[in-house]
Amino acid sequence: MAGACDSDKAQSSELGAVAEHPPSQSTSITPHQFLLWKQTKDAAAMAKAMAAAKKRADDLAAGRVRMNGRELFEHEPWVFDDSRFE
């Protein structure tokens, strides 16, 4: 049990050390600056997603990768037609 007490003391001293540090000096931004940053970030994320989707479509068309179930259903729905078994 002595080891448990030592670890509790270590954790409490770590927490105390964190609380003793003053808050960091941060740079405030205006709502306009935030919106510009957010639009830039969203545009970059969308461009990256579109490039990945185009690459995936090109790879599927070339047969370099396998289709998942959704892609197979979208491109070849006849595979999922069970009417011939009725």
Buried (B, 14 or more C-beta within 10 A) or exposed (E): EEEEEEEEEEEEEEEEEEEEEEEEEEEEEEEEEEEEEEEEEEEEEEEEEEEEEEEBEEEBEEEEEEBEEEBBEEEEEEEEEEEEEE
